[in-house]
Structure formats: C-alpha cells, structure tokens
Amino acid sequence: MYICICNAVTDRDIVRAAEAGARSADDLAHELGVGLGCGRCTSCAKSLLVETVTRLARAPGEAVSTA
C-alpha cells in the first residue's frame, strides 16, 4: 500500500528502511523522501515505523512481514 503518494513510498519500503536502521521521521525523510511533499503521510509513516521497530525489538533476527 502506498503511504507517501508524492514520493511513491510503500509500506514495504518503510519496513525495509526500519530493518536497515531507520528510527525516526527524519530518517524516513532522508532515506525515502517521506513527508517532503505535501506532508499528509507523516503520521501514518511514523506509526508504521514505530510498529515495525517494536516488532523488530521483540523478535531480533526474524523477518518482518507486512502481508
């Protein structure tokens, strides 16, 4: 699903960024361009990032699925 339409960023892109070490909205903006267009995606992207980081912390080494 697209999270950031302006920069064609999907939920999977955000999960991959979290797996690669992204931990803040600034990280997502720098790495993917999230929030740099209209900004409407920022809250959804932050929520998905927090959810993914939480899952990663609970199960280190396991793959995270967004399916």
C-alpha positions in Angstrom: 0.0 0.0 0.0 1.2 3.5 -0.8 2.0 5.6 2.3 3.6 8.6 0.6 1.9 9.3 -2.8 4.2 12.3 -3.5 7.3 10.1 -3.5 5.7 6.7 -4.3 6.8 5.1 -0.9 5.0 2.0 0.1 4.6 0.3 3.5 7.1 -2.3 2.5 9.7 0.5 1.7 9.2 1.8 5.3 9.5 -1.7 6.8 12.8 -2.2 4.8 14.1 1.2 6.0 13.3 0.2 9.6 15.1 -3.1 9.1 18.1 -1.2 7.8 18.2 1.1 10.8 15.7 3.9 10.3 14.3 5.0 13.7 12.8 8.5 13.1 10.7 10.5 10.8 13.8 12.4 9.8 15.4 9.0 8.9 12.5 8.3 6.6 12.6 11.7 5.1 16.3 11.5 4.4 16.2 7.9 3.1 12.9 7.8 1.3 11.6 11.3 0.9 8.6 10.6 3.2 6.9 13.9 4.3 8.8 16.1 2.0 5.9 16.7 -0.4 2.5 17.6 0.9 3.3 16.0 4.4 0.0 14.2 4.7 1.8 10.8 5.0 3.9 11.8 8.0 1.7 10.5 10.8 0.9 7.2 9.0 4.6 6.7 8.2 5.6 7.4 11.8 3.0 4.9 13.1 4.2 2.2 10.8 7.8 2.9 11.7 7.1 2.6 15.4 5.1 -0.6 14.9 7.9 -2.1 12.8 10.7 -1.1 15.2 8.7 -2.6 18.1 8.3 -5.9 16.2 12.0 -5.9 15.4 12.8 -5.4 19.1 10.6 -8.2 20.2 12.0 -10.7 17.7 15.5 -9.9 16.6 16.7 -11.7 13.6 13.2 -12.7 12.4 11.9 -11.3 9.1 9.1 -8.8 9.4 6.1 -9.3 7.1 3.7 -6.6 6.1 1.3 -9.0 4.3 
